[in-house]
Amino acid sequence: MSYRVVQWGTGNVGFHSLRHIIQHPDLELVGVHAHNPKKQGQDAAILCDLELETGVTATGDVESLIALKPDVVSYTIKGETRPHETVPELAQILSAGIDVVSTAMIFLVHPAHADASVREPLEEACRAGGSTLYVNGIDPGFSGDVLPTTALQLADQVEEVRVQELVDYSTYEDPEFTGVMFGFGRPESYSPPLGFPGVLRAGWGGMVTLLARELGIELDEVEERFDRFFTEKAYDTPMMHVEKGTCAAVRFQLLGYAKGRPVIVTEHVNRLGHETAPDWPSPPVGRPGVHRCVVRGNPSVEIECFVTGGDGDHNSGGVQATAMRVLNAIPAVCDHAPGIIDSFDLPYTPSRNFA
């Protein structure tokens, strides 16, 4: 069965999502939304560097895209920093009876964890349109649901479940968003938004609470921890130039406590360069990044996941994997009952597109 898809967003994730939709035999691209006027009017293939012509041109006209009546919208814009625009836009799509798979609004990886101001208008839109919304990615997302639930099938007497993203971000050319949010290349006097109280809990806390729900664990609290590493030398990376004395690595953790001790932990260590912050957890030697789940128990279990893009880079692989996490779920989402759903509401959603 083929699904008619509108790609909404042409940025870092949208670029790859668009490529995969165009090239996927079971997905038919019928429309593209581009916010940037310079991209509007261009063929979809041009926007994702494919040497062909689709006949589908990008537009900023929301009404015309909804009028296409696609089966599903792939929504990949950076909506977390502008929810007052993103939530009404998503609600408009959902109210029209169009299902949405999204890598944006990561608060909704665990819908019940999201703030009511985000969740409730979208729940109402799903009811009005009889539509379904699914939000996921690689992290938050896959690393916090598939990896731990897989590992836990081999474990017993579990003391702690720890999910890690340990990745060299130096080749991730996104200084305007990731650089600003994490505080990369900024002095100690700069206060990165990611370190503000409540921001980590909003973004990644859903991974902790969702897993706790599935395991039947009642958490007492979720604690945030945020640390930075400042370089003693200046150097250049594809993302940015890093001055001496500025932030070159970030480590943050969300610890879900039960009975006075952390039982579910999500941890990030993101560096600009693999030699940075050598005392913090690192991926295996020779690997620039890993998504890892460590279950400490009897027996203990450890699972590592490595992604590589078509260009050989781990960061482009991570962005591609984020897109494919929701694109591969399109058939299951379109078959699901209306509402905002999470990964545990869906069956196994593997790619069936073999080259």
C-alpha positions as CSV (number, residue, x, y, z in Angstrom):
1,M,0.0,0.0,0.0
2,S,1.2,3.5,-0.8
3,Y,0.8,6.5,1.5
4,R,0.4,10.0,0.3
5,V,2.7,12.2,2.4
6,V,3.3,15.9,2.9
7,Q,6.8,16.8,4.2
8,W,6.6,19.7,6.6
9,G,10.0,21.3,7.1
10,T,13.2,21.2,5.1
11,G,15.9,21.7,7.8
12,N,18.4,19.2,9.2
13,V,15.9,16.4,9.7
14,G,13.5,17.5,7.0
15,F,16.2,17.4,4.4
16,H,16.8,13.7,5.1
17,S,13.1,12.9,5.6
18,L,12.3,14.4,2.2
19,R,15.0,12.4,0.5
20,H,13.7,9.1,2.0
21,I,10.1,9.9,1.1
22,I,11.0,10.6,-2.5
23,Q,13.0,7.4,-2.8
24,H,10.7,5.1,-0.9
25,P,8.5,2.9,-3.0
26,D,5.6,2.9,-0.5
27,L,5.5,6.7,0.1
28,E,4.2,9.2,-2.4
29,L,5.3,12.8,-1.9
30,V,2.4,15.1,-2.7
31,G,3.4,18.3,-1.0
32,V,6.2,20.2,0.8
33,H,6.0,23.0,3.3
34,A,8.9,25.4,3.5
35,H,9.0,28.4,5.8
36,N,11.9,30.0,4.1
37,P,10.6,32.1,1.1
38,K,13.8,31.3,-0.8
39,K,12.9,27.6,-0.8
40,Q,9.3,28.1,-1.8
41,G,8.6,27.4,-5.5
42,Q,11.6,25.0,-5.7
43,D,11.2,21.4,-6.7
44,A,11.4,19.0,-3.7
45,A,14.4,17.2,-5.1
46,I,16.4,20.4,-5.3
47,L,15.7,21.0,-1.6
48,C,17.3,17.7,-0.7
49,D,20.1,17.5,-3.3
50,L,18.6,14.8,-5.5
51,E,19.3,14.9,-9.2
52,L,15.8,14.3,-10.5
53,E,12.5,16.2,-10.8
54,T,9.5,15.3,-8.7
55,G,7.1,17.9,-10.0
56,V,6.2,18.8,-6.3
57,T,7.2,22.3,-5.4
58,A,7.5,23.7,-1.9
59,T,5.0,26.2,-0.6
60,G,4.3,28.2,2.6
61,D,0.5,28.0,2.0
62,V,-0.8,25.8,4.8
63,E,-4.4,25.7,3.4
64,S,-3.3,24.4,0.0
65,L,-1.3,21.6,1.6
66,I,-4.2,20.6,3.8
67,A,-6.5,20.7,0.7
68,L,-4.3,17.9,-0.8
69,K,-5.8,15.6,1.8
70,P,-2.7,13.5,2.3
71,D,-2.7,10.4,4.4
72,V,0.0,11.7,6.7
73,V,2.2,14.7,7.3
74,S,5.9,14.2,8.2
75,Y,6.5,17.1,10.6
76,T,10.1,17.8,11.3
77,I,10.5,21.5,12.1
78,K,12.2,22.8,15.2
79,G,9.0,23.5,17.1
80,E,10.3,23.2,20.7
81,T,11.4,26.9,20.8
82,R,8.2,28.3,19.4
83,P,5.3,26.2,20.7
84,H,2.8,29.1,20.4
85,E,3.2,28.8,16.6
86,T,3.8,25.0,16.3
87,V,0.9,23.8,18.4
88,P,-1.8,25.7,16.5
89,E,-0.2,24.6,13.2
90,L,-0.2,20.9,14.2
91,A,-3.8,21.3,15.5
92,Q,-4.9,22.7,12.2
93,I,-3.5,19.7,10.4
94,L,-4.9,17.1,12.8
95,S,-8.3,18.8,12.9
96,A,-8.5,18.3,9.1
97,G,-8.3,14.5,9.6
98,I,-4.7,14.1,8.6
99,D,-2.4,11.9,10.7
100,V,1.0,13.3,11.7
101,V,4.3,11.6,12.4
102,S,6.7,14.1,14.0
103,T,10.3,14.5,15.2
104,A,9.3,17.9,16.6
105,M,7.7,18.7,20.0
106,I,9.8,16.1,21.8
107,F,7.8,16.8,24.9
108,L,5.2,14.4,23.4
109,V,7.5,11.3,23.3
110,H,5.5,10.5,26.4
111,P,2.2,12.4,25.9
112,A,1.2,12.3,29.5
113,H,4.5,13.9,30.5
114,A,3.9,17.0,28.3
115,D,2.6,20.2,29.6
116,A,-1.2,20.5,29.3
117,S,-0.9,23.7,27.2
118,V,0.8,21.6,24.6
119,R,-1.0,18.3,25.0
120,E,-4.6,19.3,25.4
121,P,-5.1,21.4,22.2
122,L,-3.6,18.5,20.2
123,E,-5.8,15.9,21.9
124,E,-8.8,18.0,21.0
125,A,-7.6,18.3,17.4
126,C,-7.2,14.5,17.2
127,R,-10.7,14.1,18.5
128,A,-12.1,16.6,16.0
129,G,-10.4,15.2,13.0
130,G,-10.3,11.5,14.0
131,S,-6.5,11.7,13.5
132,T,-3.4,10.4,15.1
133,L,-0.2,12.1,16.3
134,Y,3.0,10.2,16.9
135,V,6.2,11.9,18.1
136,N,9.6,10.1,18.3
137,G,13.2,10.1,17.1
138,I,16.5,8.4,18.0
139,D,17.0,10.4,21.3
140,P,14.6,11.2,22.8
141,G,12.9,8.1,21.4
142,F,14.5,4.9,20.2
143,S,17.3,4.9,22.8
144,G,14.9,5.3,25.6
145,D,12.2,2.7,24.5
146,V,13.6,0.1,22.2
147,L,17.0,-0.3,23.7
148,P,16.1,-0.6,27.4
149,T,13.0,-2.8,26.8
150,T,15.2,-5.1,24.6
151,A,17.9,-5.3,27.2
152,L,15.4,-5.9,30.1
153,Q,14.2,-9.1,28.4
154,L,17.6,-10.6,29.4
155,A,17.9,-9.1,32.9
156,D,16.7,-9.8,36.4
157,Q,17.1,-8.3,39.9
158,V,17.4,-4.9,38.2
159,E,19.0,-2.1,40.2
160,E,19.4,0.6,37.5
161,V,18.6,1.2,33.8
162,R,20.9,3.8,32.3
163,V,20.4,5.2,28.7
164,Q,23.3,7.1,27.2
165,E,24.0,9.3,24.2
166,L,27.8,9.7,24.0
167,V,28.4,11.6,20.7
168,D,31.0,13.9,19.2
169,Y,28.9,16.7,17.8
170,S,31.8,18.5,16.0
171,T,30.5,17.4,12.6
172,Y,26.9,18.4,13.3
173,E,26.8,21.8,11.5
174,D,24.0,23.4,13.6
175,P,25.6,26.2,15.6
176,E,22.4,28.4,15.4
177,F,20.3,25.9,17.4
178,T,22.4,23.2,19.0
179,G,25.3,25.5,19.6
180,V,23.2,28.1,21.3
181,M,21.1,25.6,23.3
182,F,24.1,23.6,24.6
183,G,26.3,26.7,25.0
184,F,29.1,25.4,22.8
185,G,31.8,27.9,22.1
186,R,30.5,30.2,24.8
187,P,32.3,31.4,28.0
188,E,31.3,30.3,31.5
189,S,29.4,33.5,32.0
190,Y,26.9,32.4,29.3
191,S,23.8,30.6,30.5
192,P,22.8,27.9,28.0
193,P,19.0,27.4,27.7
194,L,19.5,23.7,28.2
195,G,20.7,24.4,31.7
196,F,17.7,26.3,32.8
197,P,15.6,24.5,35.4
198,G,12.9,22.4,33.9
199,V,14.2,22.5,30.3
200,L,15.9,19.0,30.5
201,R,12.9,17.6,32.3
202,A,10.6,18.9,29.5
203,G,12.8,17.6,26.7
204,W,14.1,14.3,28.0
205,G,12.1,13.6,31.1
206,G,9.4,11.9,29.0
207,M,11.9,9.1,28.2
208,V,12.3,8.5,32.0
209,T,8.7,8.6,32.9
210,L,7.5,6.6,29.8
211,L,9.9,3.7,30.7
212,A,8.9,3.9,34.3
213,R,5.3,3.6,33.3
214,E,6.0,0.5,31.1
215,L,8.0,-1.1,33.9
216,G,5.3,-0.4,36.5
217,I,7.7,1.8,38.6
218,E,6.3,4.7,40.6
219,L,8.9,7.5,40.6
220,D,9.3,9.8,43.6
221,E,11.1,12.5,41.6
222,V,13.1,13.2,38.5
223,E,16.4,15.2,39.2
224,E,18.2,17.3,36.6
225,R,22.0,17.6,36.4
226,F,23.9,19.8,33.9
227,D,27.7,20.3,33.6
228,R,30.0,21.9,31.1
229,F,33.6,21.4,30.2
230,F,35.7,24.4,29.1
231,T,38.6,23.9,26.7
232,E,42.2,25.1,27.5
233,K,43.0,25.6,23.8
234,A,41.4,27.1,20.8
235,Y,40.5,24.9,17.8
236,D,38.3,24.5,14.8
237,T,35.5,22.1,14.1
238,P,33.0,21.8,11.2
239,M,30.3,23.1,13.6
240,M,32.2,26.2,14.8
241,H,35.5,27.7,15.9
242,V,36.0,27.0,19.6
243,E,37.9,29.7,21.5
244,K,40.1,29.0,24.5
245,G,38.1,29.0,27.8
246,T,34.8,28.3,26.2
247,C,32.4,25.4,26.4
248,A,33.6,22.4,24.4
249,A,31.5,19.6,26.0
250,V,28.2,19.2,27.9
251,R,27.1,16.5,30.2
252,F,23.6,16.2,31.5
253,Q,21.5,13.6,33.3
254,L,17.9,13.0,34.3
255,L,17.6,10.7,37.2
256,G,14.4,9.0,38.0
257,Y,14.3,8.1,41.7
258,A,12.3,5.3,43.4
259,K,12.6,4.4,47.1
260,G,15.5,6.9,47.5
261,R,17.8,5.8,44.7
262,P,18.0,6.4,40.9
263,V,16.5,3.5,39.0
264,I,16.0,5.0,35.5
265,V,18.7,7.5,34.2
266,T,19.1,9.2,30.8
267,E,22.6,10.7,30.3
268,H,24.1,12.7,27.5
269,V,27.8,13.6,26.9
270,N,28.1,15.7,23.8
271,R,31.5,16.9,22.7
272,L,33.1,19.1,20.1
273,G,36.0,16.7,19.4
274,H,36.6,13.2,20.7
275,E,39.5,14.2,23.0
276,T,37.5,16.8,24.9
277,A,36.4,16.1,28.5
278,P,38.4,12.9,28.7
279,D,37.2,12.0,32.2
280,W,33.5,11.9,31.1
281,P,31.9,8.7,29.7
282,S,33.0,8.0,26.1
283,P,32.0,5.8,23.2
284,P,34.2,2.8,22.4
285,V,37.6,3.5,21.1
286,G,37.4,4.3,17.4
287,R,33.8,5.2,17.5
288,P,32.7,8.9,17.4
289,G,29.3,8.1,19.0
290,V,27.1,5.6,20.6
291,H,23.6,5.2,21.9
292,R,24.0,2.7,24.8
293,C,21.7,1.1,27.4
294,V,23.2,-0.4,30.5
295,V,21.0,-2.5,32.8
296,R,22.7,-3.1,36.1
297,G,21.3,-6.2,37.7
298,N,21.7,-10.0,37.9
299,P,22.5,-10.6,35.1
300,S,23.6,-7.1,33.9
301,V,23.0,-6.4,30.2
302,E,24.6,-3.7,27.9
303,I,23.4,-2.9,24.4
304,E,25.2,-0.4,22.1
305,C,23.8,1.1,18.9
306,F,25.9,2.9,16.2
307,V,24.5,4.8,13.3
308,T,26.3,6.0,10.2
309,G,24.8,8.1,7.4
310,G,25.2,7.5,3.7
311,D,28.1,10.0,3.7
312,G,29.9,8.0,6.3
313,D,29.3,10.5,9.2
314,H,27.7,9.5,12.5
315,N,25.9,12.8,13.0
316,S,24.2,12.6,9.6
317,G,23.4,9.0,10.5
318,G,21.7,10.1,13.7
319,V,19.6,12.7,11.8
320,Q,18.6,10.1,9.2
321,A,17.7,7.6,11.9
322,T,15.6,10.3,13.6
323,A,13.6,10.7,10.4
324,M,13.3,7.0,9.7
325,R,12.1,6.3,13.2
326,V,8.8,8.1,12.4
327,L,8.7,7.4,8.6
328,N,8.9,3.7,9.2
329,A,6.0,4.0,11.6
330,I,3.6,5.6,9.0
331,P,1.6,2.4,8.2
332,A,1.1,1.6,11.9
333,V,0.2,5.2,12.7
334,C,-2.3,5.4,9.9
335,D,-3.9,2.2,11.1
336,H,-4.1,3.3,14.7
337,A,-7.1,4.8,16.5
338,P,-7.2,8.6,16.9
339,G,-5.2,10.3,19.6
340,I,-1.7,11.2,20.7
341,I,0.2,7.9,20.9
342,D,3.6,6.8,22.1
343,S,6.0,4.1,20.8
344,F,4.5,1.4,23.1
345,D,1.1,1.9,21.4
346,L,2.5,0.7,18.2
347,P,3.6,-2.7,16.9
348,Y,7.2,-3.4,15.8
349,T,7.8,-0.9,12.9
350,P,10.8,-2.1,10.9
351,S,11.8,-0.8,7.5
352,R,10.6,-3.1,4.7
353,N,12.4,-1.1,2.0
354,F,15.3,-3.3,0.8
355,A,17.6,-2.0,-1.8
